[in-house]
Amino acid sequence: MSETIVIAETRDGELHPVTAELVSAANNLGDSTTIVVPSTNDAAANSASSIAGVSKVIACVGDCFAAYDAASWAEAIDSCAPSGVIVCAASQNGKDLASRLAARRSISVVQDVVGIDGGTLTQPIYSGKAMQNLSLNGDAAISVRANTFAAAGDGGSAEVSVMNQSADVATAVREMIAKASERLDVAEADIIISGGRGMQDPANFANLERLADTLGAAVGASRAAVDTWEEIPHSMQVGQTGKTVNPSLYIAVGISGAIQHLAGMRTSKYIVAINKDPEAPIFKHADYGIVSTWEDALPVLEAELKALLG
Ligand SMILES: Cc1cc2nc3c(=O)[nH]c(=O)nc-3n(C[C@H](O)[C@H](O)[C@H](O)COP(=O)(O)OP(=O)(O)OC[C@H]3O[C@@H](n4cnc5c(N)ncnc54)[C@H](O)[C@@H]3O)c2cc1C
């Protein structure tokens, strides 16, 4: 197997913790691991150098990294990253980058990897109903789901080299689609509280956001909520045609539990459902179900959590 190259996730110029999980995943491929850190400066790359198990860090510095733009990011990273197996996070941007880098290099792409054993990759298929194993026999670009691999520890001291792309790369889109990205992304969060059509009004999602702030959680939504209310962005949608999530705790509020929603969240370690209908299908998959309106249940939950967390 050739060299493994982790494309670091960054947020607002800082290294995102999922990068340490990507290093663990990359180390399972069995070779030396290089991290490429896309950023407008080299600060995040210096943080990456302390991750254990990393042999080299490349700060891929460019103006284009001020805001996500798929074409200019892929062009800049492609020119910084050595050849080998590329490992991205299975975030919205990470999957996009994996595909674009694979296309630029004419190599295979494997998305949503949840297992790596030597050169064998495991990914879910048919909305998670089955797993498929694939053998790597050359370079490829893969995306790895968050919360799948334990994060690599600290203690590394990899050498950092800087490749400044600003002169070469077109600085394209600068405007952030801010609303969704201001909050924690559901695809990476360890706790998610999602609302469905049972929330009755998009303004009522403020109740979920307050609870999310108490818990340090991300807020998600069902497709019915996203389709019904333009205030609820598609980036929040969990499910077959939304994001696949794998948190430790998933709280579904006013969500019926349709098969397409379950496809995106049923691997959550602990599922709590709040629904006024005791026959709602979500209860068959919940570790803990509260048969109640959210209007009654959420204030109690919030008060209890505040008491618990001090
Ligand atoms: C091809 C395809 C792809 C799809 N992809 C997705 C996807 O990715 N994600 C997804 O979510 N769906 C997806 N769907 C849609 C899916 O089939 C369901 O329609 C959708 O998940 C229903 O959303 P919901 O549970 O919020 O709404 P509903 O089915 O309307 O359920 C609302 C629930 O809220 C409860 N409720 C009402 N009022 C209250 C209250 N005051 N307090 C507590 N509970 C209350 C009700 O009892 C009900 O169970 C897809 C469908 C298709 C055909």
The ligand as a MOL file (V3000), in Angstrom:
LIG
                    3D

  0  0  0     0  0            999 V3000
M  V30 BEGIN CTAB
M  V30 COUNTS 53 58 0 0 0
M  V30 BEGIN ATOM
M  V30 1 C -37.3880 8.5270 -1.4780 0
M  V30 2 C -37.6650 9.1050 -0.1200 0
M  V30 3 C -36.6210 9.5860 0.6400 0
M  V30 4 C -36.8630 10.1050 1.9020 0
M  V30 5 N -35.8000 10.5690 2.6580 0
M  V30 6 C -36.0420 11.0040 3.8980 0
M  V30 7 C -34.9660 11.4380 4.7350 0
M  V30 8 O -33.7950 11.4780 4.3400 0
M  V30 9 N -35.2420 11.8280 5.9880 0
M  V30 10 C -36.5260 11.8290 6.5000 0
M  V30 11 O -36.7050 12.2000 7.6650 0
M  V30 12 N -37.5390 11.4560 5.7160 0
M  V30 13 C -37.3380 11.0720 4.4330 0
M  V30 14 N -38.3990 10.7320 3.6670 0
M  V30 15 C -39.7550 11.0330 4.1480 0
M  V30 16 C -40.3080 10.0030 5.1110 0
M  V30 17 O -40.9640 8.9800 4.3790 0
M  V30 18 C -41.3240 10.6670 6.0580 0
M  V30 19 O -42.3390 11.2760 5.3040 0
M  V30 20 C -40.7250 11.7070 7.0030 0
M  V30 21 O -39.6010 11.1770 7.6480 0
M  V30 22 C -41.7600 12.0950 8.0290 0
M  V30 23 O -41.2640 13.1270 8.8250 0
M  V30 24 P -41.8560 13.3760 10.2590 0
M  V30 25 O -41.7150 12.1580 11.0710 0
M  V30 26 O -41.2460 14.6380 10.7670 0
M  V30 27 O -43.3850 13.7380 9.9390 0
M  V30 28 P -44.7130 12.9280 10.2090 0
M  V30 29 O -44.6980 11.5990 9.5790 0
M  V30 30 O -45.8160 13.8590 9.8400 0
M  V30 31 O -44.7170 12.6780 11.7790 0
M  V30 32 C -44.9010 13.6910 12.7310 0
M  V30 33 C -44.9110 13.0260 14.0920 0
M  V30 34 O -45.0150 14.0360 15.0710 0
M  V30 35 C -45.8790 13.5610 16.0960 0
M  V30 36 N -46.4140 14.7680 16.7600 0
M  V30 37 C -47.3440 15.6550 16.2760 0
M  V30 38 N -47.5250 16.6450 17.1620 0
M  V30 39 C -46.7340 16.3890 18.2350 0
M  V30 40 C -46.4620 17.0540 19.4590 0
M  V30 41 N -47.0670 18.2220 19.7630 0
M  V30 42 N -45.5940 16.5040 20.3050 0
M  V30 43 C -44.9510 15.3210 20.0130 0
M  V30 44 N -45.1720 14.6350 18.8620 0
M  V30 45 C -46.0430 15.1810 17.9680 0
M  V30 46 C -46.9300 12.7270 15.3960 0
M  V30 47 O -47.4870 11.7770 16.2790 0
M  V30 48 C -46.0870 12.0620 14.2850 0
M  V30 49 O -45.6100 10.8040 14.7160 0
M  V30 50 C -38.1860 10.1940 2.3940 0
M  V30 51 C -39.2390 9.6890 1.6110 0
M  V30 52 C -38.9940 9.1710 0.3720 0
M  V30 53 C -40.1360 8.6370 -0.4330 0
M  V30 END ATOM
M  V30 BEGIN BOND
M  V30 1 1 1 2
M  V30 2 1 2 3
M  V30 3 2 2 52
M  V30 4 2 3 4
M  V30 5 1 4 5
M  V30 6 1 4 50
M  V30 7 2 5 6
M  V30 8 1 6 7
M  V30 9 1 6 13
M  V30 10 2 7 8
M  V30 11 1 7 9
M  V30 12 1 9 10
M  V30 13 2 10 11
M  V30 14 1 10 12
M  V30 15 2 12 13
M  V30 16 1 13 14
M  V30 17 1 14 15
M  V30 18 1 14 50
M  V30 19 1 15 16
M  V30 20 1 16 17
M  V30 21 1 16 18
M  V30 22 1 18 19
M  V30 23 1 18 20
M  V30 24 1 20 21
M  V30 25 1 20 22
M  V30 26 1 22 23
M  V30 27 1 23 24
M  V30 28 2 24 25
M  V30 29 1 24 26
M  V30 30 1 24 27
M  V30 31 1 27 28
M  V30 32 2 28 29
M  V30 33 1 28 30
M  V30 34 1 28 31
M  V30 35 1 31 32
M  V30 36 1 32 33
M  V30 37 1 33 34
M  V30 38 1 33 48
M  V30 39 1 34 35
M  V30 40 1 35 36
M  V30 41 1 35 46
M  V30 42 1 36 37
M  V30 43 1 36 45
M  V30 44 2 37 38
M  V30 45 1 38 39
M  V30 46 1 39 40
M  V30 47 2 39 45
M  V30 48 1 40 41
M  V30 49 2 40 42
M  V30 50 1 42 43
M  V30 51 2 43 44
M  V30 52 1 44 45
M  V30 53 1 46 47
M  V30 54 1 46 48
M  V30 55 1 48 49
M  V30 56 2 50 51
M  V30 57 1 51 52
M  V30 58 1 52 53
M  V30 END BOND
M  V30 END CTAB
M  END
